Amino acid sequence: MALTVDDLHVSYGGAVRALRGISLAVPDGAIAAVLGSNGAGKSTLLRAVSGALRSRGGRIDRGTVRLDDADLSRLDPAAIVRRGVAHVPEGRKIFGRLTVEENLRAGGLGNPSRAARAAARERVHELFPILAQRRTQRGGLLSGGEQQMLAIGRALMAGPRLLLLDEPSLGLAPKVIGQIGEVITEINRQGTSVLLIEQNATMALRVASEAFVLDVGTVSLSGSADELSRNDDVKRLYLGVR
Ligand code: ATP
């Protein structure tokens, strides 16, 4: 398993119990999707894995987050990136006043090897030729889809073996969502495991091999992406089938 989350409990400010004992695993080389309605705890799960929780006023109360056998739950975000986990947060959070190139460079800061950074930049430019073309343009001037590509590219600059994606399709046109889905498949084919949070269940279940449904801080359903696409509750709640 690339990632194993076991009995994870997370709260914010000691009061809001956002995750209430969730367990899930992402097999090495897989794409796992997490579905769930607003407030179910999807972003919280990714923050608990990447170490971004503390800066949001949250903390792990119980349970473990492991990458292989290493416990990530006490490490800071920079150490977690060095272990091979990169997080593309909700809302992209690119640096709008920096150029595309500077955004990518920022993503490579935690990657100690110059050769590895150069290889990562080449991979990013191949995956997203538009980022090579727009190298000197400010990130804030890119379209929504291009900004999402930049956010993913920036995360890949760290050379991760596990990529955490928080709602990459949010606010994008159907055609662009299709492109993002294809690029996630290609990134995975190149050897990076992916944990994908999505409101767009159609896209998520198309690209993923495993899937989980979060419901008020617990895992209410899990199985292969095929199984979940055939599940009546998933169809009704997330795939818009009546
Ligand atoms: P959404 O898609 O709306 O972001 P989500 O499934 O990602 O939903 P989370 O953002 O993880 O859900 O939120 C889970 C719960 O934790 C919600 O009740 C939310 O209000 C609460 N929460 C999230 N972030 C914080 C925070 N920084 N401080 C306090 N409570 C928070």
Residues whose N, C-alpha, C, O or C-beta is under 5 A from the ligand:
A	BS01	ATP	Y12 V16 A18 S37 N38 G39 A40 G41 K42 S43 T44 R56
